[in-house]
Amino acid sequence: MKLTILQDDAIAEDEIIIKTAACHPRLEGLIDLIKQYSITLKAYHSNREYYLPIETIYYVESVDGITYLITEKNSLSCKMSLREIEDIVQHTSFCRISKHMIVNTAHLKAVQSYANHRLLLLLKNDDKVLVNRNYVEHLKKQIKKL
């Protein structure tokens, strides 16, 4: 694969052009990763509104009907449902791991077997989250894409 980067101060917006004879799965994964950097989610913390780039989000959790976006150091509320967020982040590094949680596999530090055919994930911010056994295979497929 050949990579060419052209820098020009006159360019107002970054543009990525991919030239290929055929689109194969690895290239599709790269395209999905690039697209991920244009997605933001609106979140709230201390009466302020924030727009978080999804690559800064470690996981999304729904607790008592409230959706939270968890970053390296903060937990921010979000008015969207977990299902709505899942639709937005499909074809990215995010993966559903339970009925109440979606994790960003780009922030995985370690994966460990856990009781009852579940997995325990250690994230780069040292948070630990459990993968429900019904979602283990889906997570394994997602990790292979990385």
N, C-alpha and C positions, 0 to 999 in steps of 0.2 A: 504494500500500500504506500502510496506517495502522499506526503502532507506538505501543502504549500500555505504559508501565511503571508498575506500582504497587508502591511500597515500603512495607513494613509490618514493624516490628521484632518483631511477635508471630509472624511466619511462621518455622517451624522449618526448612523445606526449600524451596529454590527450585522454582518450578513455571512451566512455559511452556505457554501455551494458544494454539493457532493456529486462528483462525476463517477459513474460506475457502469460497467457492462451489464451487471445483474445484481439485484439486491438480495443478499444472502442473510441468514439469521444474525450473524455477528454484526453486520452493517446495520441491520434494523435495530439491534440493541443499542448501537452507538447513536443512531438517530433519535431513539427514544430518550437516551441520556441527555442529548443536546436540547431536545424539546423541554425537558424537565426544568431547565434554567430560565424559562420564560413564564413559569407558573407561580403565582403568589396566592396566598389565602389571607382573608381579612380576619383579624383577631383583636381581642380587647383585653386590656390590663390597666387597672387603676384609672378608670374612666378615660382612657385614651384608646384610639384606634390605630392599629398597626397593620402593615401589609408584609407578611412573611414570605420570603422566597422558600419554596418547599424543600430545597436542599438543606435549609437550616432546621427543619423539623425532624426530631428524632422519632416521635410516634404521636399518634392521635388516639385519644381515649374518650369514651363516653361513660360518664358517671352520673347516675340519677337524672338522666335526660339532658345533661349538659355536656357539650363536646369541648375537650381541651386539646390544645396544640402544645406539645412538650418540646422545648428546644434544649440546648445544652444546659442552660441555667434557669430557664423560666417556664412557667405554665400559664398559658393565655387561653381565655375562653373564646369560643367561636359559635356563631349563630347557625352554622350549617350542621346538618346531621352527618353522622358517620358515613352513611350511604352516599350522600351528595359528595362528600370529600373523596370517597373511594372512586366515584365516577370521574372526578377531576384528575386524580392521580393515577388512573389506570395507564399502563404502558410506561410506568416510571419504576423507580426502585422501591416503591411502597408495596406492602403486602398485608392482607388481612391475616391476623393470627388468632383472633377470637371474635366472639359476637360483639365485643365492646372495644376492640383495639385494632389499629392498623400501624405497622411499624415500617420505618424507612431502613431497608436492609443495607443501605450505604453506610449506616452508622453502627453496624454490628461489630462487636469486638470479639465475642466468643459465643459458641453454641454448645450447650451441654444437655445430655439426656436427663430426663426428669421422670418422676413416678407416673404410672398409668399412661405410658406411651406419649408423654408430652415432652416439650423441650423448654429449657430455660435459656433465654437470650441475655447476654451481658452487652450493654451498649457502650459506646465510647464515652458517654457522660457518667458511666458507672451505674446507671439504672438497670434493674433486672425486670424482665417481663416474661410471662409464661405464654407458650404457644399451646392452644387447645389441640388435643389429638386429632380433631377433625380438620385442622388446618396445617398439619405437619407436612404432608406431601406437597401442598401448594407452596409452602415456604421453601422446601428443598429445591423445587423447580426454579423459584425466584432467585435463590442463592446461586444456582448453576449459571444463571444469566450474567452474573456479575463478572 
